[in-house]
Amino acid sequence: MEKIAVLIPCYNEELTIEKVIKDFRKELPEADIYVYDNNSKDKTVEIAKANGAIVRHEYKQGKGNVVRTMFREIEADIYIMVDGDDTYPAEFVHKLIEPIRTGQADMTIGDRLSNGTYQEENKRHFHEFGNKLVKKSINTLFRTNLKDIMTGYRVFNKMFVKNMPVMTPKFEIETEMSLYALDKKYIIKEIPIIYRDRPDGSVSKLNTVSDGIKVVKTIANMFKNYKPLQFFTTIAILLMLIGIVIGTPVIVEFLKTHYITKVPSAILATGIITLAVIIEQCGVILHTVVKNHKEMYELNLLRYRQIEDLKK
């Protein structure tokens, strides 16, 4: 029998968690609903228990830590991850599940952006700008066309959940999932959904300034970790151009007079160009490391599939 698990990471969601649980129980009466509390200081835990959810705890703060624990502890065939803030309607869950059930996708994404409801409902325009910046960067990096990178409404198959190494501790987890799926060539399918903003009294856990900084760091780390050759080559080219600009007057002077008076400039230009060469070599080495890692991952995934087939 197919086992479905609804996973709800929560931190101070007493105003909305009851509705989220009831909505998903109505749509999926056969599913196990798990609420993972992340040190809530309100009545989230009491309300979740009173409404029949299976409540567990993750004491390391951060959504990424919660997701890591959920993925490691829960055994199911289909995993539904949704925020506890009632911004994602439960009635779309059947459309998200169907491609997973039929094997057409490994991860389905609740796309908030295509139909415009996120733009209408969301009152944090800087967050929307950050979403677009990350989305554009990822689509450029992987030559894809995903519409919504950072949505918190997702459905996964077991293979995806049990083989994803969750590394980020905080709210970058959705971006990490999208990157992981693209890099490891999992099948992603986006399903347009309606988005609604938090009800009055419910407060977002995101901070505009600190999370804006995180967006920039995420983009930089994304290029470094997934495409190291392109990342370090870009830096090397910039340094090389700087070295050439600084060194050109020195070369011109030497060609004219056969003597160098701009010794500091000559030393600086030589050092910058040498650094550029070293950085490019680092990119080549790390590119090889990443390539070998991907090959090992594919072999491990093959072993996982064989073990799962034996269990059946």
C-alpha positions in Angstrom: 0.0 0.0 0.0 1.3 3.5 -1.0 2.4 5.5 2.0 2.1 9.3 1.9 3.7 11.6 4.4 2.9 15.3 4.8 5.9 17.1 6.4 5.2 20.5 8.0 8.2 22.4 9.4 7.0 24.9 12.0 8.3 27.7 14.1 5.6 29.8 16.0 2.7 29.1 13.7 -0.1 28.9 16.3 -2.5 31.1 14.2 -2.3 28.8 11.1 -1.2 25.3 11.9 -4.7 24.0 12.8 -6.1 25.0 9.4 -3.1 23.6 7.5 -3.5 20.2 9.3 -7.3 20.1 8.7 -6.9 21.1 5.0 -4.4 18.4 4.3 -6.3 15.8 6.2 -9.4 16.6 4.2 -7.5 16.2 0.9 -5.4 13.2 2.0 -7.2 11.3 4.8 -4.9 8.3 4.3 -1.7 10.4 4.8 0.4 10.6 8.0 0.8 14.3 8.9 4.0 15.2 10.7 4.6 18.6 12.3 8.2 19.2 13.1 8.5 21.9 15.7 11.6 24.0 15.7 11.7 25.5 19.2 8.3 27.3 19.0 7.6 29.6 21.8 3.8 29.8 21.3 1.1 27.1 21.2 2.1 25.5 17.9 2.9 22.1 19.5 -0.3 21.9 21.6 -2.5 22.9 18.7 -0.9 20.4 16.3 -1.3 17.5 18.8 -4.9 18.5 19.5 -5.6 18.2 15.8 -4.1 14.7 15.5 -0.8 15.5 13.9 2.3 13.5 14.7 4.5 16.0 16.5 8.3 15.7 16.5 11.0 18.2 17.5 14.2 19.5 15.9 16.2 21.6 18.4 18.8 22.9 16.0 17.3 26.1 14.8 16.8 26.6 11.1 14.5 25.2 8.4 17.3 23.3 6.8 18.0 21.5 10.0 14.4 20.6 10.2 14.2 19.3 6.7 17.4 17.2 7.2 15.8 15.5 10.2 12.5 14.9 8.5 14.1 13.4 5.5 16.2 11.0 7.6 13.5 9.9 10.0 10.4 9.5 7.9 9.8 6.5 5.7 7.2 6.9 2.9 6.7 6.4 -0.8 5.5 10.0 -1.4 6.7 13.0 0.6 4.8 16.3 0.7 6.6 19.3 2.2 4.6 22.4 3.0 5.0 25.4 5.2 2.8 25.8 8.3 1.8 29.4 7.5 -1.2 28.6 5.4 0.1 30.3 2.3 -0.1 27.2 0.1 -3.6 25.7 -0.6 -3.9 22.0 0.2 -6.3 21.4 -2.7 -3.4 21.6 -5.2 -1.7 18.6 -3.6 -3.3 16.0 -5.9 -1.9 17.8 -9.0 1.5 17.8 -7.3 1.4 14.1 -6.4 0.2 12.7 -9.7 3.6 13.2 -11.6 5.4 11.5 -8.7 3.0 8.6 -8.6 3.2 8.0 -12.3 7.0 8.3 -12.4 7.0 11.4 -14.6 8.9 13.4 -12.0 11.2 13.0 -9.0 10.2 16.4 -7.5 7.2 18.5 -8.2 7.2 22.2 -7.4 4.2 24.4 -6.5 4.8 27.3 -8.8 3.5 30.5 -7.2 4.8 32.9 -9.8 3.3 31.9 -13.2 -0.3 32.9 -12.5 0.6 36.2 -10.8 -0.9 35.5 -7.4 2.4 35.8 -5.5 3.0 39.2 -7.0 -0.5 40.3 -5.9 -0.4 38.8 -2.4 3.2 39.3 -1.4 3.9 42.5 0.4 7.7 42.1 0.6 8.9 43.3 -2.7 12.6 43.0 -1.9 12.1 39.3 -1.3 10.4 39.0 -4.7 13.5 40.8 -6.2 15.8 38.3 -4.4 13.7 35.4 -5.7 14.0 36.6 -9.3 17.8 37.2 -8.9 18.4 33.6 -7.7 16.0 32.2 -10.3 17.8 34.0 -13.1 21.2 32.9 -11.9 20.2 29.2 -11.6 18.5 29.2 -14.9 21.6 30.7 -16.5 23.9 28.3 -14.7 22.0 25.1 -15.7 20.5 26.4 -18.9 17.0 25.6 -17.7 13.7 27.6 -17.3 12.3 27.0 -13.9 9.6 29.5 -12.9 9.8 29.2 -9.1 13.0 28.3 -7.3 12.2 29.1 -3.7 8.7 27.8 -3.2 8.1 25.9 0.0 5.4 23.6 -1.5 7.0 20.5 -2.9 6.4 16.8 -3.4 9.2 14.2 -3.7 9.6 10.5 -4.3 11.6 8.3 -1.9 14.7 8.1 -4.1 15.1 11.9 -4.0 14.5 12.3 -0.3 16.8 9.4 0.8 19.7 10.5 -1.4 19.8 14.2 -0.9 22.5 15.5 1.4 20.9 18.5 3.2 23.8 20.9 3.9 22.2 24.3 4.6 20.9 24.9 8.1 18.5 27.7 7.3 16.1 29.1 4.8 18.3 28.5 1.7 17.0 24.9 1.8 14.5 25.4 -1.1 17.3 26.8 -3.3 19.5 23.9 -2.3 16.8 21.4 -3.3 16.4 22.9 -6.8 20.2 23.0 -7.3 20.6 19.4 -6.2 17.8 18.2 -8.5 19.2 20.1 -11.5 22.8 19.0 -10.8 22.0 15.4 -10.3 19.6 15.3 -13.3 16.4 14.5 -11.3 13.2 15.2 -13.2 11.5 18.4 -12.0 7.9 19.3 -12.9 6.3 22.6 -12.0 2.6 22.9 -11.2 1.0 26.4 -11.1 -0.7 27.0 -7.8 -2.5 29.9 -6.1 -0.5 31.7 -3.4 -2.0 33.6 -0.5 -0.2 35.9 1.9 0.0 35.2 5.6 -3.2 36.1 7.6 -3.1 39.1 9.9 -1.1 38.5 13.0 1.1 35.9 11.4 4.7 37.1 11.0 7.3 36.0 8.5 10.6 34.7 9.9 12.6 36.3 7.0 14.6 39.4 7.4 15.0 41.7 4.4 18.6 42.8 5.0 20.2 39.6 6.3 18.3 37.4 3.8 19.4 39.8 1.0 23.0 39.2 2.0 22.3 35.5 2.0 20.9 35.7 -1.5 24.2 37.1 -2.8 26.2 34.5 -0.9 23.9 31.7 -2.2 24.5 32.8 -5.8 28.3 33.0 -5.3 28.5 29.6 -3.6 26.2 28.1 -6.2 28.6 29.0 -9.0 31.6 28.0 -7.0 30.3 24.6 -5.9 28.4 23.5 -9.0 30.4 25.1 -11.8 33.9 25.7 -10.3 35.6 26.0 -13.7 33.4 28.8 -14.9 33.5 30.5 -11.5 37.3 30.5 -11.1 37.8 31.2 -14.8 35.7 34.4 -14.5 37.8 35.6 -11.6 41.0 34.7 -13.4 40.0 36.7 -16.5 39.1 39.7 -14.4 42.5 39.6 -12.6 44.3 39.0 -15.9 42.6 42.2 -17.3 43.6 44.2 -14.2 47.1 42.9 -14.5 47.3 43.8 -18.2 45.9 47.3 -17.5 48.5 47.9 -14.8 51.3 46.3 -16.8 50.8 47.8 -20.2 52.4 51.2 -19.4 55.4 49.3 -18.0 55.8 47.3 -21.2 55.4 50.4 -23.4 58.0 52.2 -21.3 60.4 49.2 -21.7 59.9 49.0 -25.4 60.7 52.7 -25.8 63.6 53.1 -23.4 64.7 49.5 -22.6 64.4 50.6 -19.0 61.7 50.3 -16.3 61.1 53.1 -13.8 57.6 51.9 -12.8 59.0 49.1 -10.7 56.0 48.9 -8.2 53.6 48.7 -11.1 55.7 45.9 -12.8 55.8 43.9 -9.5 52.0 44.4 -8.9 51.1 43.4 -12.5 53.3 40.3 -12.3 51.8 39.3 -9.0 48.2 39.8 -10.2 48.7 37.8 -13.4 50.5 35.0 -11.5 47.5 34.9 -9.1 45.1 34.7 -12.1 47.0 31.7 -13.4 46.9 30.0 -10.0 43.2 30.6 -9.6 42.5 29.2 -13.1 44.5 26.0 -12.1 42.3 25.8 -9.0 39.2 25.9 -11.2 40.6 23.0 -13.4 41.3 20.9 -10.4 38.0 21.5 -8.7 36.2 20.8 -12.0 37.8 17.4 -12.0 36.8 16.8 -8.4 33.2 17.7 -9.1 33.1 15.4 -12.2 34.4 12.5 -10.1 31.9 13.2 -7.4 29.0 13.1 -9.9 30.3 9.7 -11.2 30.4 8.3 -7.6 26.9 9.6 -6.9 25.5 7.8 -10.0 27.1 4.6 -8.8 25.7 5.0 -5.3 22.3 5.8 -6.7 22.4 2.6 -8.8 23.2 0.6 -5.6 20.3 2.3 -3.8 17.9 1.4 -6.6 19.1 -2.2 -6.5 18.5 -2.4 -2.7 15.1 -0.9 -3.0 14.2 -3.4 -5.7 15.3 -6.2 -3.5 13.0 -4.9 -0.7 10.0 -5.1 -3.0 
